[in-house]
Amino acid sequence: MTIVEAKNESIKSGLGQCIATMIAAQLFNQRQETVPDYIYGAVTTGTDWKFLKLCDRTIFIDKNDYFIKEVDKILGILAITLTPTPEIE
């Protein structure tokens, strides 16, 4: 599962909301007894992208920022999060 938060202003302003939504999705999954290994998140302004991963109780935030000119990388990251057993570390 990938949660995407879109913000007009900046990536930073969307991180908290995205993390909160990822945790809510994790809690929902736990109640449904379908707990994925990871929940992925992305915050975007439309031209800038930042990716996150929730594993158990730890949030990992990619140090890299991705820009629209790197659309191949952005689509690659999004595609791998949709595979049944992603191998993102």
Residue, then its C-alpha position, 0 to 999 in steps of 0.5 A: m500500500t502506498i499513501v500519497e499526500a499532495k501539498n502545494e506549499s512544500i514537502k515538509s508541510g506534508l510529512g506529518q500528515c502522510i505519516a499520520t495516514m500511514i499509521a492509521a492505515q497500519l492500525f486499520n490493517q491490524r484490526q482487519e488482521t491483514v498486516p503488510d510488512y511495510i506501508y509506503g508513503a509519498v509526499t509531493t508538490g507535483t514537481d518535488w517528491k519525497f518517499l517514506k516507509l513504515c515498518d512496524r513502529t519505525i518511519f524511514i524517510d528517503k534522504n533524497d528528493y526526487f524532481i519531476k525531471e526524474v520521472d523514471k525514478i519516481l515511477g520506478i519507486l511507485a511501481i515497486t511499492l505496488t509489487p506483492t513483496p517489495e524489496i526496498e531497503 
